[in-house]
Amino acid sequence: MKNRVIDKQLIEGIIRANNNEFVEKVNDKINYIVSNAVNDLSKQIAYVSLENVIFQPVNELLSGGFTDNSKFIYFLGVDSAQLELNTHKATTFWKDLKNKIVFAWKNRNTRRHRRRRKKQVIEQSAVEQFAYEFDPSRYNIYSLCEDLQTAVAKFCDATTIVYLEGDRIRIVGKEDFGSNTQIIIYPVIFNGEMFKYYTGRKRGFLDIDIFARVDFLNDKYEKVGDNFFKIIKIFNVLYYFANKAMPNQIFIESLLYSCPDELFKGDDIYTVFVKVLNYLTMTSIKNIPSLTNPDKTIFTDKLSASSGLGYEKFINQFVYLNQKEKADPKVSLKTKIENNLNKSKTPKTTLKRPERKNNLKENLDKAEPDNQLQDKQDKTDKTE
């Protein structure tokens, strides 16, 4: 495969390609839907209300590094100690299942004349299971995820599909959000400062400090301006074409935050890009701290370590030329980059500072956003 030259025209094209209006409309629409869904749930579930829920973007939506291949990913944080406690209780599921299997194996040779009694026990167990499903003391994150799926679907177009995928819901709908748009929502615990993502019985809750990440992004923005966000966007686009997947944003943001401020200075974004890229190839990144947990590196923080190998693949595909030897430095990328920048759904990168989101109550007073979100590159709508 021939090398594609990453030149000034391509880098500037990445920055110019944007559809800020599209992203804002999708964001407004999903905020409206989730606000009404939560309001609906609050009438049935004591642990959920508009006052104790926060709807927080968590991926490149936070920095504005949104690309044509990005998804809209959010946390639905619920401030409820009872919900957290119930979720901890749910960790006995596999233990209970194991006990049932062991009991069934030990009693596999039970005499036939006990069948009638066994049937009565099974019927009784069914009643107990029914009572368990409606026991508020056992309502947990997974229960909320199921109910959220139903509630969100009520406020979507009939052609929109809301998938339940374990600990999250995924929404796809051309009429509501435009073609090829995916929205993912993770219900999590929120204690006022920290988001707590449940990872299972062995690991329990994983604390995620998104607000610390926002503060770091704002700090860099104050020092170097929006070139910082532009470089994040460029890295996201080029990383995707190298790996066919979006990078972990905590990894990329931490990596670029660690770069000296003076590298981001200047009006020529291509020159800034080359300076940052050359710096990273000459610098060891193994000890760079994570923005969500400065006590850990981007390789030891569980929230960011997933992009380590992808970054190596991304960075190793570049050939760096010395700026002192070349008046117009170019960088070669050993991969084909499709020229689809004109149909990008990327917002402007001259951004305001990332903000901490408030709860959803204010969205109920707004009119429902329109559904005119289809772009000219629509593909066949799948509503199966």
PyMOL commands that set and color helices and strands:
alter all, ss='L'
color gray80, all
select helices_A, chain A and resi 8-16+20-41+81-106+112-133+136-138+141-154+174-177+210-224+227-243+249-257+261-264+269-281+305-316+341-343+361-365
alter helices_A, ss='H'
color red, helices_A
select strands_A, chain A and resi 4-6+53-57+72-78+161-165+168-172+182-190+195-198+205-208+318-319+331-333
alter strands_A, ss='S'
color yellow, strands_A
deselect
rebuild
show_as cartoon
